[in-house]
C-alpha cells in the first residue's frame, strides 16, 4: 500500500494554483461540475481490514456505501493467485502489485505472472498496474525510471498474451507528477501508448484554510488533460482528504465528496476509488455526513452496477 499520502498533499496546493492556466483547452469547455451526465463512472473505494477478514471488510464497505462498483486492491508483492483478495471482491477491481524490476527483467516472474493473467476472471473489468506510484521509489534510488518502464513493458506483454479483453493495462501515477511545478518528467514514468490502455491517478485534497477542500477541476484537471492528450482511459485509483480544520462533523467534506463525484462523472472517468485507509493519515470516512455523501456518489451518480 502506498506510503506517500503526504507527498500528494504537499503537491496538491500547487496543482490547485496553476490548474486554471493549464486547462484552457478541453477541460475549460467541459460540462458543469454539477452535471451527472457525461460518463458511466464506476465508483468505489479501497478496503481497510482493521482486524477483520478480507471478505468481512469488503462486505462492510459494501454495506456502508450501498454496493460498490469497483474496489481498489493493493498487493505488497506479487499478486495472490486467483481468486485471492482481488477475485474475492466479486466484481471490477483496480489492482496493483510489486516486484523488483531487475527480477522482472530477468524473466524470474514470467511463468507466475503469465499464469496469473491467463487465469484472471473474464466476467469483470480488471485494471492492473505494476508498482503504482513509482516516482518516489525512483527518486529514492530504489530503481531507475528506465528499469521500471522496461519491467512494465515486459509484464504488459505477458498480460496481452492472455487475450482477455477485460484485463486493462494501467499505469498509476501521482497527480502531482502531471503538474509542471513538480519538476518531474511525465515521460520518464510512461511506458508508451502501445502497451498502456488506462491511466489511474492518485490525487489528494489538502486543506489550506478552515473547512476548505480542493476544487475538483483544480485537483484532477492536469491529470485529466494529460490522459486525454494520450487518448487513454482516465481513472482515479486513489483520492481522498483528511477532515479540514474546523470541519468537525464532516459536513464540508461531504459537500466536497459530492462535487468530486459529479465532476469526475461529467468528465467521463472510467473508475474512481476513495482511499478509505489510515495510511499517511486518517482518510477513512468515519463521520456520518461523509459516509452518506460517498454512498450517494456510489449509488446515485451514473448507472449503479454494484459488484
N, C-alpha and C positions, 0 to 999 in steps of 0.2 A: 504494500500500500504506500502511496506517496507520502513523503515527509516534508514536502515543500510548500505547505499552505502559506507560510509567512512570506515566502518569496513571491507568491502570487499576489498577496495582499499589498506588498510593497510596490509591485508594478502596477497595480490596478489604478492608483491615483493618476499616474502618468498617462495611462490609457484613456482615462476619462477626460483629461485635459486636452488631449490632441485629437481625439477621435473625430470631432466635428470637422476639423480641417482635412482629415484623411478620407472622409466619406462623402465627398460632394458628388460622387458618381451614383452607383446603383443603390446604395443604402439610403442616401438622402432623398431619393424619389420612391422609397418603398412604402408599403401601406402603413396606416396609422398604428401606433403601438397599442391602441385599444382594440384593434381588429382581432377576431378569432378566425378569420379566413386566411387562406393563402398556403396552408400546409396541412399535412396529416401527421404531425409530430407525435412520436411515441414518448410519453413522459414516465419517469420512474425515479429510482434512487439507488444508492449503494445500500448495503445491509450491514449493520454493525451487530455482531452476535452478543456482546456483553454477557458472556457466560452461558448463553443459550445454545442449543444445537443450531446448525445452519438452517435446517428445514423449519424449525420453530421461529427463528428470527425472520426468515422470508415470509412465513405466514403472518407474523405480527405486523411486518411492514405493509403487507398487502391489506391487512385489516385497517391499519391506520390511514392508508392512502387510497382506499376504495378499490383496490385491484390494480397494481402497477402494470404498465405496458412494456416496460423494459427494466432490466436490473444491471447495475454495474458490478462486475465481479473482478477481484484482484487475485492473481496468483503470485506469490513472492518469488517463485522459481518457475520451473517448467509446469505447464498446466496438468492438472489431475486428469487421468484417463476418464473418458465419458462413462457414466454421466457426470460424476464429480459435482462440486458445488454449482458450476455453470449449467450443467444438464439438469440438476435437481431444481433449478428455478422454474422450469416448466414452460418457458417462453423465450422471447428475444433477450439477448444479453449483449452488453459491451464488455468484453473480457480481455484482460491483458496478462502477460506472463513475462518472465525474465530468464535469461541465460547469458553467460559471458560471451560477448561477441567472438572472442578468439575460439572458444569451443564450437560455437555455431559455424564459423567459417572453416573449421577443421573437418566438419561433417559429423562430429560426435553425436549430435542430436537428430540427424536426418531421419533415421528409422523411426524414432519415437514420435517426432513431430509429423512425419508423413502419415503414420497410423492415427495420430490424434485428429488430423484434418480429414482423413478418409472415413473415420468412424463418427464424425460430428453429425448431429441431427440434421435432417434435410427438411424438416417441417417448421422451422423457425429461423429468423434472421440472427446471425452471429457476426457482430462487428469485432474482429480480433485485432489485437495490437501487440507488437513486440516492444517491450521495455518502454512503457509510457513515460512521458516527460524525461527524455534522455539528456536534456540540456544541462541540468546541474551536474549530472554524473560526468559529462564531458568536461565541464569547466573545473571539476574537482580532479580531473586526471584519471578517472576510472577506466576510460577508454576514449578513443578518438571518435569524432563525428563520422569520419570515413569508415571506421570499423563498424559503427552502428548502422550506417546506411547499407554497407555491403552485407552485413548479417541480416538486415531486414529484407533485402532483395533475395537472399538465398531462401529465407523462410517463406517469403511470398511465392516463390517458385514451387515450393512444396505444397502450399495451400492451393495454388492454381491447378496442380496435378490431381487434386481430389475431385475436380469438376463438380463442385457443389455450389450452385448459384446463390445459396443462402449464406455462404461464407463471404464476408466483405473485408478485404484487406484495408486496414485502418491505421493511420498514424495519429497518435495522441500527443499533442504539444501544449505548452502553456500559452495562454492568450498573450502574455507579456512578450513572448518571442516574436509575435507578429507585429509588434509595435517598434518603429524605428528608434524610439528612445531607449530600448533595451540594449542597443549596441550589438545585438545578435544578428546573425545571418540566417534567415529562414531556410535558404537553400542548403545550408550545412546540415539541416535536420530533415531534409525531404528527399526520399529515395527515388522519386520520379513518378510521373503520371502513368507510366507504363505498368507500374506494379501497385500503385495506391489507388483505391476506389473512394475512400472516405477520409475526411479529416475530423478527428474528435478534439475538442479544445477544453482545457481546464481553466475556468475563469471565476475569480472570486471578487466579491464586493468588499470594499474597505470603507469604514465609516470615518469621514473626515470632520463631521460635526454631529451634534446630538441628534439621534434618531434619523440620520441620513443614510441612504443607500444609493448605490451606483445606478445611474440611468442605464437601462438595458442597451440602448444604442451605443453609448459610450463604453460599456463593458465588453460587449461582444462584437462591435461593429468592425474593428480592424481584422479580426479573425474571419468574420463572415466575408468581408471584401476579398481577402486573400484566397479563401476557399472558392468563391465564385470565379475569381480570376483563373483558377486552375480547372474549373469545371467539374469539381468533385462534390460528393455528398457532404453536407455540413451538419455536424453534430456537436453537442456539448457533453463531454464524457464526465466532467465534474463541474458543479457550480454550487455556490453557497455563500453564506455570510454569517459571521458572528452577530449576536444582538448588538445593535448600535447603542452607544451611551445614552441613557435616558429612555430607551425603548423597553421599559420594564415588563410590559405584558406581551411584547412581540407584535403589537398591532401594526406598527410601521413596517416591520419585516414582512408581515402578512400581505400588506399592500404591495410591497416590492415583489414578492413571490408571484402574485397575480400578474403584475406588469411584465415580469420576466417570461412567464408562460405565454401570455398573449403576444408579446413581441416576437419571441422565437418561433412561435407557430406561424405568425404572419410572414416571417422571412423564410418559411419552408424548411426549418430544421428537421432533420431526419429523426434524431433522438435527443433527449435531454435528461440527464440524471442528476438529481440533487445529491450532494455529498453528505449523507446522513451519518456522520462519523465524528470521533473526537481527535483524529489525527491532526495535529497542528492547532488545536483549539476545539472549543465546544460548538461544532457546527450542527449538531443534531437539532431537529425541530421538536423541542420538548414542550413548548408552550402551546396552549390550545389554539390560539389565533393562527400561528404559523402552520400547525398541523392541518387545520381546516383549510387554509389557503392552498397548501400544496395538494391536498386531497381534491379540491375543486379544480386545480390545474390538471391533475391526472384524469379526473372523471368528466370534466365539462369542456375542455378545450380540444377540439378535433374529435375524430371518432374514437370512442373508448373501447379498446380491444384488450381487456386485461389478460395477463398471462395465465 
